[in-house]
Amino acid sequence: MSMRLEMLQVARLAPRVLGDSAGLVREFLRRQQNGDGAFKDRGGQSDLYYTVFGIEALLALQAGLPVERIAAFLRRFGDGEQLDFVHLCCLARCRAALAGAQGSSAAASLPFSSPQLQQRIEAFRSRDGGYNPVAGSEFGTAYACFLALGAYQDLQMPTPKPLRMVPCLKFLETDDGAWANERATPSTPDTRHPLGSTNATAAAATLLRTLGMPINPAAGKWLLARCHPQGGFLAAPKAPLADLLSTATALHALAGMEISFQHIKEQCLDFVDSLWTNEGSFHGHWADDALDCEYTFYGLLALGHLSL
């Protein structure tokens, strides 16, 4: 099962917790779609990145997917000639989602895979075997490696030499068992060693598990230690607030490593509930006023894990 489908499978369990409020989420997501078929960013503009989360959240709720309108938006991008690395991976994910939609001639006519798109993604391979959002980079990042492997899965194409990413990730590992997103600059003693982050650690652990590689048990302990006493996970050890993205990715990585989080389940449910709004979405954290499709999906993913 691909990493995308694995997350979607869990997010589909969220209605167990949402109950009747699942309808509010569906209506919120429908309001987030612009007339051109794309989903809105935080400024209300059509955006390919946010369209990924709009599609996935609707699929998680088994709501009707406006395939024809979305396909029309995706056709603008061709094979990603003008897209950066992150948006190339978003295009691959959107195509894969529509390719699995039922009863739509628009979805059937939209190619979800192409050698050109594969070549564009591979152009971002770093010299250490990983991937980096900046083409021609010396070193890869954990996030880019995660996106690249996911994109190849979405395109139903084998990742070229996937185990080359493992040494890249090894250099991102921190002394306490976590992962940093990128290598630290060795210009000063204080930055000689990278600092671990929750999302990079979750991405690296999920990536290694998908590749069939062993994961240091210290990674699970490090992630559990990021749980705030009031619930939710911190993005880094010194982060001031827990946030929904870190909570969803940490829970997903822990579940993948088969590490129990039952002892923090109730406070995490309380945390997610504290971010809920009757508009049908979730705030990203306690100081966040905006609502969007991205955090809506991460709310569904977190609730899916917490429903078990």
C-alpha positions in Angstrom: 0.0 0.0 0.0 1.3 3.4 -0.9 2.0 6.1 1.8 -0.9 8.1 0.3 -3.4 5.3 0.6 -2.1 4.4 4.0 -2.9 7.9 5.3 -6.2 8.0 3.5 -7.3 4.6 5.1 -6.7 6.0 8.5 -8.4 9.4 7.8 -11.5 7.5 6.8 -11.9 6.5 10.4 -12.4 10.1 11.6 -16.2 10.0 11.3 -16.2 7.6 14.2 -15.2 10.5 16.4 -16.9 13.3 14.4 -20.3 11.7 14.3 -22.9 14.1 12.9 -20.2 16.8 12.6 -18.7 15.0 9.6 -21.4 16.8 7.5 -20.0 20.2 8.6 -16.6 19.1 7.4 -17.9 18.1 4.0 -19.7 21.4 3.6 -16.5 23.3 4.6 -14.5 21.5 2.0 -17.0 22.2 -0.7 -16.9 25.9 0.2 -13.1 25.8 -0.2 -13.3 24.9 -3.9 -13.1 27.8 -6.4 -14.9 28.0 -9.7 -11.9 26.8 -11.6 -11.9 23.4 -9.8 -9.0 24.1 -7.5 -9.1 24.5 -3.7 -8.2 27.7 -1.9 -5.1 28.6 -0.1 -5.3 30.8 3.0 -5.7 33.9 0.8 -8.6 32.4 -1.1 -6.5 31.8 -4.3 -6.6 28.6 -6.3 -3.6 26.5 -5.3 -2.3 23.1 -6.4 -0.8 22.3 -2.9 -4.1 22.9 -1.1 -6.0 21.0 -3.8 -4.2 17.9 -2.7 -5.7 18.2 0.8 -9.1 19.2 -0.5 -9.2 16.1 -2.6 -7.9 13.8 0.1 -10.2 15.1 2.8 -13.3 14.7 0.6 -12.1 11.1 -0.2 -11.6 10.4 3.5 -15.2 11.5 4.2 -16.4 9.5 1.2 -18.0 12.6 -0.1 -18.8 13.2 -3.8 -15.6 14.4 -5.6 -16.1 17.0 -8.3 -13.7 15.2 -10.6 -14.4 17.1 -13.9 -13.8 20.5 -12.4 -10.6 19.3 -10.7 -9.3 17.6 -13.8 -9.8 20.8 -15.8 -7.6 22.7 -13.3 -4.9 20.0 -13.4 -4.7 20.1 -17.2 -3.3 23.6 -16.9 -0.1 22.2 -15.6 0.6 19.6 -18.3 3.5 17.4 -17.2 4.7 20.1 -14.7 7.0 22.0 -17.0 6.7 25.2 -14.9 6.4 23.6 -11.4 8.8 23.5 -8.6 9.6 20.2 -6.8 6.9 20.4 -4.2 4.2 21.2 -6.7 5.4 18.5 -9.1 4.8 16.0 -6.3 1.4 17.6 -5.7 0.5 17.2 -9.3 1.4 13.5 -9.1 -0.8 13.1 -6.0 -3.8 14.8 -7.5 -3.6 12.8 -10.7 -3.4 9.6 -8.6 -6.5 10.6 -6.6 -8.5 11.3 -9.7 -7.3 8.1 -11.5 -9.0 6.2 -8.7 -12.3 8.1 -9.0 -15.2 6.2 -10.3 -17.6 7.1 -13.1 -15.8 10.0 -14.6 -14.7 10.3 -18.2 -12.6 13.4 -17.2 -10.6 11.2 -14.8 -10.2 8.5 -17.3 -8.8 11.0 -19.9 -6.4 12.6 -17.5 -3.0 10.7 -17.6 -1.9 10.2 -14.0 1.6 9.0 -14.9 4.1 10.1 -17.5 7.9 9.7 -18.2 8.2 13.5 -18.4 6.9 14.0 -14.9 9.2 11.3 -13.6 12.2 13.0 -15.3 11.3 16.3 -13.7 11.1 14.8 -10.2 14.4 13.0 -10.7 16.0 16.3 -11.6 15.8 17.2 -7.9 18.0 14.3 -6.8 20.8 15.5 -4.6 24.4 14.3 -4.9 24.2 12.4 -1.7 21.3 10.2 -3.1 18.4 12.0 -1.5 16.2 14.7 -2.9 16.1 18.5 -2.4 13.6 21.2 -3.4 16.6 23.0 -5.0 17.9 21.2 -8.1 21.6 20.4 -8.1 21.9 20.4 -4.3 24.7 18.6 -2.5 22.5 17.2 0.2 18.9 16.0 0.4 16.2 16.8 3.0 13.9 14.4 4.8 10.8 16.2 3.5 12.0 16.0 -0.1 12.8 12.3 0.2 9.4 11.6 1.6 7.7 13.6 -1.2 9.7 12.0 -3.9 9.0 8.4 -2.8 5.3 9.3 -2.4 5.3 10.8 -5.9 6.7 7.7 -7.5 4.2 5.6 -5.7 1.4 7.9 -6.9 2.7 7.6 -10.5 2.9 3.8 -10.1 6.5 4.0 -11.2 9.5 2.4 -9.4 11.7 4.9 -7.5 15.1 5.0 -9.2 17.6 3.4 -6.8 15.5 4.0 -3.7 18.1 2.8 -1.2 20.3 5.7 -2.2 18.1 7.8 0.1 19.1 5.8 3.2 22.7 7.3 3.5 21.1 10.8 3.0 18.8 10.1 5.9 21.6 8.7 8.0 23.4 12.1 7.9 20.2 13.8 9.1 19.9 11.6 12.2 20.5 13.4 15.5 22.3 12.1 18.6 19.1 11.6 20.5 17.4 9.4 17.8 15.4 11.9 15.9 16.0 13.4 12.4 16.5 16.9 11.2 15.0 18.0 7.9 18.4 19.2 6.6 22.0 19.2 7.5 23.2 21.9 9.7 25.8 24.4 8.5 29.1 23.6 10.3 30.2 27.2 10.3 29.9 27.7 14.1 30.1 25.2 17.0 26.4 25.8 17.9 25.2 24.6 14.5 27.6 21.7 14.0 24.9 19.2 14.9 21.4 19.3 13.5 18.4 19.5 15.8 15.6 17.0 15.5 12.1 18.0 14.5 8.8 16.1 14.8 7.8 16.3 11.2 11.2 15.4 9.8 11.4 12.5 12.3 7.9 11.3 11.3 8.8 11.6 7.6 12.1 9.7 8.0 10.6 6.9 10.1 7.7 6.5 7.6 10.1 6.5 4.7 12.5 4.0 6.2 9.6 1.7 7.1 8.2 1.9 3.6 11.7 1.0 2.2 11.8 -2.0 4.6 14.7 -0.6 6.6 15.2 -0.9 10.4 14.3 2.1 12.6 16.2 3.0 15.8 13.7 2.5 18.7 15.0 5.8 20.1 12.9 7.5 17.4 9.7 6.3 18.9 10.7 7.4 22.4 11.8 10.8 21.0 8.4 11.3 19.3 6.4 10.3 22.4 8.5 12.8 24.4 7.2 15.6 22.1 3.6 15.2 23.5 2.5 18.3 25.3 1.1 17.7 28.8 -2.2 19.2 27.6 -2.2 17.0 24.5 -0.9 17.4 21.0 2.7 17.2 19.8 5.3 19.9 19.6 7.1 20.5 16.3 10.4 20.6 18.2 11.6 20.2 21.8 11.5 23.9 22.5 8.4 24.8 20.5 6.0 27.0 22.5 2.8 25.3 21.4 1.6 22.0 20.1 0.2 22.0 16.6 -2.1 19.8 14.5 0.4 19.0 11.7 3.0 17.6 14.2 0.2 15.8 16.1 -1.1 14.0 13.0 2.4 13.1 11.6 3.7 11.9 15.0 0.7 9.7 15.6 0.9 8.3 12.1 4.6 7.5 12.5 4.1 5.9 15.9 1.3 3.8 14.6 3.5 2.7 11.7 6.2 1.7 14.1 3.6 -0.2 16.2 4.4 2.0 19.3 1.4 2.4 21.6 0.1 5.9 22.4 -2.9 4.8 24.3 -1.6 6.5 27.5 -1.8 10.0 25.7 -4.9 9.3 23.7 -7.4 11.2 25.8 -5.4 14.4 26.1 -4.7 14.3 22.3 -8.4 14.0 21.6 -9.0 17.0 23.9 -6.3 18.9 22.0 -7.8 18.2 18.6 -11.2 19.1 20.0 -9.8 22.4 21.2 -8.9 23.3 17.6 -12.3 22.4 16.2 -14.7 25.0 14.9 -18.3 24.6 14.0 -17.4 26.0 10.5 -16.4 22.4 9.9 -12.6 22.7 10.1 -9.7 22.8 12.5 -7.2 25.5 13.4 -3.6 24.6 13.1 -2.7 25.5 16.7 -4.1 27.6 19.5 -2.7 30.9 18.1 -3.9 30.2 14.5 -7.0 32.1 13.3 -7.2 30.8 9.7 -8.9 27.7 8.4 -7.9 25.7 5.3 -8.1 22.3 3.6 -4.6 21.2 4.8 -5.3 21.4 8.5 -8.8 19.9 7.9 -7.1 16.8 6.4 -4.6 16.6 9.3 -7.4 16.9 11.7 -9.1 13.9 10.0 -5.8 11.9 10.1 -5.2 12.6 13.8 -8.8 11.7 14.7 -8.5 8.5 12.6 -5.6 7.3 14.7 -7.2 8.4 17.9 -10.4 6.5 17.1 -8.7 3.1 17.4 
